[in-house]
Amino acid sequence: MLIRAYRVRGHLKANLDPLGIEDREDHPELDPSSYGFGPDDYNRPIFINGVLGKETATLTEILEILESTYGRSIGVEFMHIQDPAQKSWIQRKLESYESQEPFSSTEKKKILSDLMQAEAFEKFLHVKYPGAKRFGLDGGESLVPALRTYLSVSSQLGVQEAMLGMAHRGRLNVLTNILNKPYRAVFSEFQGKSAYPEEVQGSGDVKYHLGASADEVFGGKKVHLSLNANPSHLEAVDPVVVGKVRAKQTIMGDTERQKVMGILMHGDAAFAGQGLVAETLCLSELKGYKSGGTLHLVVNNQIGFTTSPRFSRSSPYCSDVAKMIQAPVFHVNGDDPEAVERVARWAAEFRHTFNKDVVLDL
């Protein structure tokens, strides 16, 4: 029962808050004394029949494994899922050696490179264009390596096109570091000029509304990316992106829903508060609208404009709305880029395996 309690409630002990402002009390279901264990039981061998990779283990060993699995920088909500195969898949990922396997030097350097590019871009804009509206990714730079990993793993699994939708925050960073929009085009817009020659026809808009399309290489394979333009109305782009994914799949004859996928990036307050999020999620499992699973990547800066989460929602997490479609939720500390990389990989593999939405709360 203690092991199951950690699978259900372990996310409550995970170190998810980079700012250290969240004060959480210990949950009684995670206390061994709730199951009759006393001080004399901690070094007594217990038969656990291969669970956690051991036939027998002391209570001390069991707690060490559970804490290292469910109590570090990753907290996963998955026990609300009714499908045993989906639950077992996530459980194996979390409790296997794979969840603790160290990254290679090459992988670490790649993560560092993505983080440095994301942060340097924001710092340059802050110094060069002080006071200009840019909706920076400051503090959420792990979004860039997370996106790159998700796209790289997905390309290896057969994805050829990805439709992206996001609000203002971090858009310029994603445009430059993921879609490789030229820096000179972005800087030109900051200076009040068009990023395109005068002979190019089209209506104008503020720089943090604009979209782009590009063919980029991820995981050694070419993927066509399309970042949709969006208005100032948060989450309005969600059904547009998912609809475009479904339309592309129909045009390409992609009945398995494996060649085209959708990625939606949200703010924490908007994901919990905007009705379009719930409406889009409700359509995701219907035969006429199913698109093979969308990644919902929440850039959680723990504030909605000026409102603290405890004054803006009634649920513990901003992602709780996704539980109504039994989507798994991976909470991860954005200050642990290796943990972010790991859950991005798992999210891509889960979507490919089960054709289902998945949430990454960064």
ZAKELUM-59811 format. One record per residue (C-alpha): residue number from 1; z, x negated, y negated. Coordinates in pm, whole numbers, plus 50000, padded with zeros to 5 digits. Layout:
ZAKELUM-59811
{atom NUM,{Z,X,Y}}
...
END
This chain:
ZAKELUM-59811
{atom 1,{50000,50000,50000}}
{atom 2,{50074,49710,49764}}
{atom 3,{49727,49563,49823}}
{atom 4,{49565,49902,49761}}
{atom 5,{49773,49944,49444}}
{atom 6,{49628,49619,49308}}
{atom 7,{49277,49743,49385}}
{atom 8,{49350,50063,49193}}
{atom 9,{49579,49938,48913}}
{atom 10,{49521,49561,48908}}
{atom 11,{49305,49585,48597}}
{atom 12,{49622,49679,48406}}
{atom 13,{49757,49326,48465}}
{atom 14,{49433,49144,48382}}
{atom 15,{49422,48925,48072}}
{atom 16,{49147,49116,47890}}
{atom 17,{49250,49088,47524}}
{atom 18,{49124,48771,47350}}
{atom 19,{49323,48864,47038}}
{atom 20,{49653,48909,47218}}
{atom 21,{49735,49226,47023}}
{atom 22,{49754,49461,47320}}
{atom 23,{50104,49508,47456}}
{atom 24,{50096,49648,47808}}
{atom 25,{50398,49731,48020}}
{atom 26,{50413,49641,48389}}
{atom 27,{50304,49927,48613}}
{atom 28,{50565,50028,48875}}
{atom 29,{50300,50059,49148}}
{atom 30,{50238,49683,49117}}
{atom 31,{50605,49597,49172}}
{atom 32,{50682,49497,49536}}
{atom 33,{51026,49660,49509}}
{atom 34,{50851,49998,49482}}
{atom 35,{50751,49952,49848}}
{atom 36,{51093,49847,49974}}
{atom 37,{51048,49470,49950}}
{atom 38,{51358,49272,49859}}
{atom 39,{51429,48906,49774}}
{atom 40,{51456,48814,50143}}
{atom 41,{51104,48941,50219}}
{atom 42,{50902,48703,50001}}
{atom 43,{50879,48426,50263}}
{atom 44,{50856,48648,50571}}
{atom 45,{50513,48648,50747}}
{atom 46,{50341,48989,50733}}
{atom 47,{50050,49094,50956}}
{atom 48,{49763,49210,50729}}
{atom 49,{49481,49217,50987}}
{atom 50,{49222,49006,50805}}
{atom 51,{49267,49174,50467}}
{atom 52,{49237,48918,50183}}
{atom 53,{49088,48678,50440}}
{atom 54,{49413,48625,50633}}
{atom 55,{49560,48758,50957}}
{atom 56,{49917,48698,50841}}
{atom 57,{50060,48598,50505}}
{atom 58,{50393,48592,50328}}
{atom 59,{50455,48832,50042}}
{atom 60,{50445,48534,49805}}
{atom 61,{50099,48438,49933}}
{atom 62,{49976,48797,49912}}
{atom 63,{50090,48828,49550}}
{atom 64,{49928,48495,49458}}
{atom 65,{49594,48610,49601}}
{atom 66,{49618,48951,49435}}
{atom 67,{49713,48801,49098}}
{atom 68,{49428,48548,49109}}
{atom 69,{49182,48821,49212}}
{atom 70,{49284,49114,48994}}
{atom 71,{49509,48964,48726}}
{atom 72,{49301,48700,48548}}
{atom 73,{49014,48746,48301}}
{atom 74,{48837,49019,48499}}
{atom 75,{48968,49371,48554}}
{atom 76,{48760,49610,48762}}
{atom 77,{48786,49987,48790}}
{atom 78,{48611,50095,49108}}
{atom 79,{48851,50293,49327}}
{atom 80,{48744,50619,49157}}
{atom 81,{48404,50583,49328}}
{atom 82,{48366,50819,49625}}
{atom 83,{48087,50626,49803}}
{atom 84,{48260,50392,50055}}
{atom 85,{47963,50152,50056}}
{atom 86,{47983,50100,49680}}
{atom 87,{48359,50048,49688}}
{atom 88,{48335,49804,49978}}
{atom 89,{48058,49609,49803}}
{atom 90,{48270,49555,49490}}
{atom 91,{48582,49483,49694}}
{atom 92,{48399,49210,49889}}
{atom 93,{48272,49053,49567}}
{atom 94,{48620,49045,49417}}
{atom 95,{48815,48931,49722}}
{atom 96,{48569,48674,49856}}
{atom 97,{48544,48304,49772}}
{atom 98,{48249,48392,49547}}
{atom 99,{48487,48530,49283}}
{atom 100,{48668,48194,49262}}
{atom 101,{48372,47961,49321}}
{atom 102,{48351,47706,49037}}
{atom 103,{48038,47681,48825}}
{atom 104,{47820,47372,48849}}
{atom 105,{47789,47130,48558}}
{atom 106,{47435,47255,48491}}
{atom 107,{47549,47618,48481}}
{atom 108,{47835,47535,48244}}
{atom 109,{47601,47347,48009}}
{atom 110,{47366,47646,48001}}
{atom 111,{47650,47882,47912}}
{atom 112,{47768,47640,47643}}
{atom 113,{47417,47613,47500}}
{atom 114,{47389,47993,47469}}
{atom 115,{47730,48015,47302}}
{atom 116,{47652,47735,47059}}
{atom 117,{47321,47890,46958}}
{atom 118,{47481,48231,46908}}
{atom 119,{47769,48094,46701}}
{atom 120,{47559,47849,46496}}
{atom 121,{47321,48133,46403}}
{atom 122,{47605,48347,46270}}
{atom 123,{47766,48058,46082}}
{atom 124,{47436,47964,45920}}
{atom 125,{47378,48320,45798}}
{atom 126,{47734,48338,45667}}
{atom 127,{47691,48018,45464}}
{atom 128,{47330,48070,45354}}
{atom 129,{47347,48442,45272}}
{atom 130,{47711,48517,45179}}
{atom 131,{47782,48883,45123}}
{atom 132,{47458,48998,45287}}
{atom 133,{47485,49273,45546}}
{atom 134,{47416,49122,45887}}
{atom 135,{47657,49292,46133}}
{atom 136,{47731,48960,46302}}
{atom 137,{47823,48893,46661}}
{atom 138,{48126,48687,46555}}
{atom 139,{48382,48697,46837}}
{atom 140,{48135,48857,47078}}
{atom 141,{47907,48557,47131}}
{atom 142,{47949,48589,47509}}
{atom 143,{47702,48877,47486}}
{atom 144,{47415,48625,47473}}
{atom 145,{47489,48439,47801}}
{atom 146,{47579,48773,47962}}
{atom 147,{47238,48917,47873}}
{atom 148,{47055,48603,47985}}
{atom 149,{47233,48602,48322}}
{atom 150,{47175,48974,48377}}
{atom 151,{46804,48935,48301}}
{atom 152,{46772,48619,48513}}
{atom 153,{46935,48774,48819}}
{atom 154,{46738,49098,48773}}
{atom 155,{46407,48909,48749}}
{atom 156,{46485,48740,49081}}
{atom 157,{46544,49086,49227}}
{atom 158,{46203,49216,49118}}
{atom 159,{46245,49345,48762}}
{atom 160,{45931,49295,48553}}
{atom 161,{46021,49489,48237}}
{atom 162,{46345,49561,48052}}
{atom 163,{46398,49818,47778}}
{atom 164,{46686,49735,47547}}
{atom 165,{46874,49952,47302}}
{atom 166,{47158,49853,47072}}
{atom 167,{47320,49933,46739}}
{atom 168,{47354,49694,46445}}
{atom 169,{47621,49452,46561}}
{atom 170,{47467,49144,46716}}
{atom 171,{47109,49270,46687}}
{atom 172,{46983,48974,46485}}
{atom 173,{47143,48736,46734}}
{atom 174,{46981,48911,47029}}
{atom 175,{46644,48916,46851}}
{atom 176,{46650,48540,46793}}
{atom 177,{46828,48410,47103}}
{atom 178,{46699,48650,47370}}
{atom 179,{46363,48775,47239}}
{atom 180,{46295,48449,47049}}
{atom 181,{46208,48616,46719}}
{atom 182,{46129,48324,46483}}
{atom 183,{46418,48223,46259}}
{atom 184,{46181,48209,45962}}
{atom 185,{46102,48579,46011}}
{atom 186,{46472,48670,46002}}
{atom 187,{46543,48448,45701}}
{atom 188,{46243,48596,45521}}
{atom 189,{46395,48942,45561}}
{atom 190,{46727,48816,45419}}
{atom 191,{46534,48699,45113}}
{atom 192,{46389,49046,45063}}
{atom 193,{46043,48961,45192}}
{atom 194,{45846,49098,45485}}
{atom 195,{45855,48905,45810}}
{atom 196,{45486,48983,45857}}
{atom 197,{45168,48909,45658}}
{atom 198,{45068,49160,45390}}
{atom 199,{44763,49275,45586}}
{atom 200,{44985,49404,45869}}
{atom 201,{45031,49779,45823}}
{atom 202,{45358,49960,45893}}
{atom 203,{45666,50111,45735}}
{atom 204,{45961,49898,45634}}
{atom 205,{46324,49921,45735}}
{atom 206,{46642,49716,45707}}
{atom 207,{46645,49408,45928}}
{atom 208,{46927,49529,46155}}
{atom 209,{46727,49844,46249}}
{atom 210,{46410,49669,46359}}
{atom 211,{46300,49622,46717}}
{atom 212,{46070,49373,46886}}
{atom 213,{45877,49309,47207}}
{atom 214,{45824,48978,47383}}
{atom 215,{45734,48821,47715}}
{atom 216,{46009,48576,47808}}
{atom 217,{46094,48376,48119}}
{atom 218,{46425,48441,48293}}
{atom 219,{46516,48288,48626}}
{atom 220,{46172,48131,48647}}
{atom 221,{45992,48466,48620}}
{atom 222,{45827,48641,48327}}
{atom 223,{45992,48959,48203}}
{atom 224,{45855,49185,47931}}
{atom 225,{46136,49275,47690}}
{atom 226,{46128,49565,47447}}
{atom 227,{46416,49606,47203}}
{atom 228,{46385,49953,47054}}
{atom 229,{46420,50013,46681}}
{atom 230,{46709,50243,46596}}
{atom 231,{46843,50439,46298}}
{atom 232,{47192,50409,46152}}
{atom 233,{47300,50694,46380}}
{atom 234,{47502,50519,46651}}
{atom 235,{47391,50577,47012}}
{atom 236,{47084,50781,46907}}
{atom 237,{46870,50522,47084}}
{atom 238,{47034,50575,47426}}
{atom 239,{46822,50863,47565}}
{atom 240,{46511,50708,47408}}
{atom 241,{46558,50384,47604}}
{atom 242,{46633,50558,47933}}
{atom 243,{46338,50793,47880}}
{atom 244,{46105,50500,47817}}
{atom 245,{46229,50332,48135}}
{atom 246,{46159,50646,48336}}
{atom 247,{45813,50685,48177}}
{atom 248,{45723,50321,48250}}
{atom 249,{45834,50363,48609}}
{atom 250,{45613,50670,48644}}
{atom 251,{45312,50492,48493}}
{atom 252,{45361,50188,48720}}
{atom 253,{45424,50399,49030}}
{atom 254,{45769,50243,49058}}
{atom 255,{45924,50509,49280}}
{atom 256,{46196,50268,49397}}
{atom 257,{46304,50218,49032}}
{atom 258,{46319,49839,49076}}
{atom 259,{46049,49704,48841}}
{atom 260,{46167,49849,48509}}
{atom 261,{46529,49873,48396}}
{atom 262,{46729,49971,48089}}
{atom 263,{47002,49783,47906}}
{atom 264,{47214,49961,47644}}
{atom 265,{47457,49774,47420}}
{atom 266,{47735,49973,47256}}
{atom 267,{48030,49935,47025}}
{atom 268,{48365,50033,47173}}
{atom 269,{48436,50314,46924}}
{atom 270,{48086,50462,46955}}
{atom 271,{48087,50449,47336}}
{atom 272,{48408,50652,47345}}
{atom 273,{48332,50879,47050}}
{atom 274,{47964,50967,47039}}
{atom 275,{47858,51271,47242}}
{atom 276,{47514,51124,47315}}
{atom 277,{47678,50868,47543}}
{atom 278,{47824,51138,47767}}
{atom 279,{47501,51339,47758}}
{atom 280,{47292,51038,47858}}
{atom 281,{47534,50951,48139}}
{atom 282,{47523,51310,48266}}
{atom 283,{47144,51288,48302}}
{atom 284,{47153,50954,48484}}
{atom 285,{47197,51091,48837}}
{atom 286,{46963,51392,48808}}
{atom 287,{46639,51377,49006}}
{atom 288,{46420,51450,48706}}
{atom 289,{46581,51186,48484}}
{atom 290,{46713,50912,48714}}
{atom 291,{46589,50567,48614}}
{atom 292,{46750,50348,48879}}
{atom 293,{47062,50255,48686}}
{atom 294,{47130,50132,48333}}
{atom 295,{47356,49846,48228}}
{atom 296,{47598,49961,47958}}
{atom 297,{47726,49649,47782}}
{atom 298,{48011,49730,47543}}
{atom 299,{48077,49474,47269}}
{atom 300,{48442,49564,47230}}
{atom 301,{48587,49428,46905}}
{atom 302,{48886,49665,46938}}
{atom 303,{48820,49851,46615}}
{atom 304,{48595,50133,46495}}
{atom 305,{48502,50044,46137}}
{atom 306,{48865,50044,46015}}
{atom 307,{49027,50254,46288}}
{atom 308,{49251,50113,46560}}
{atom 309,{49169,50232,46917}}
{atom 310,{49505,50410,46949}}
{atom 311,{49405,50636,46660}}
{atom 312,{49046,50692,46773}}
{atom 313,{49058,50788,47141}}
{atom 314,{49292,50945,47395}}
{atom 315,{49185,50731,47692}}
{atom 316,{49321,50385,47782}}
{atom 317,{48974,50228,47776}}
{atom 318,{48667,50297,47564}}
{atom 319,{48466,50302,47889}}
{atom 320,{48655,50586,48058}}
{atom 321,{48375,50833,47985}}
{atom 322,{48161,50650,48244}}
{atom 323,{48401,50744,48524}}
{atom 324,{48258,51097,48530}}
{atom 325,{47945,50961,48702}}
{atom 326,{48157,50728,48919}}
{atom 327,{48010,50416,48760}}
{atom 328,{48201,50092,48821}}
{atom 329,{48355,49937,48511}}
{atom 330,{48392,49560,48478}}
{atom 331,{48638,49469,48201}}
{atom 332,{48620,49102,48106}}
{atom 333,{48782,48876,47849}}
{atom 334,{48505,48765,47613}}
{atom 335,{48684,48433,47554}}
{atom 336,{48626,48339,47920}}
{atom 337,{48246,48287,47927}}
{atom 338,{48246,48189,48295}}
{atom 339,{48411,48520,48386}}
{atom 340,{48155,48700,48166}}
{atom 341,{47875,48519,48348}}
{atom 342,{48020,48616,48686}}
{atom 343,{48049,48988,48612}}
{atom 344,{47701,48996,48455}}
{atom 345,{47565,48863,48785}}
{atom 346,{47760,49122,48983}}
{atom 347,{47642,49401,48753}}
{atom 348,{47276,49307,48809}}
{atom 349,{47323,49293,49186}}
{atom 350,{47510,49625,49193}}
{atom 351,{47241,49804,48992}}
{atom 352,{46971,49664,49220}}
{atom 353,{47160,49755,49539}}
{atom 354,{47267,50109,49448}}
{atom 355,{47027,50214,49166}}
{atom 356,{47325,50324,48961}}
{atom 357,{47465,50278,48611}}
{atom 358,{47722,50002,48563}}
{atom 359,{47949,49928,48266}}
{atom 360,{48048,49584,48138}}
{atom 361,{48331,49605,47882}}
{atom 362,{48322,49274,47694}}
END
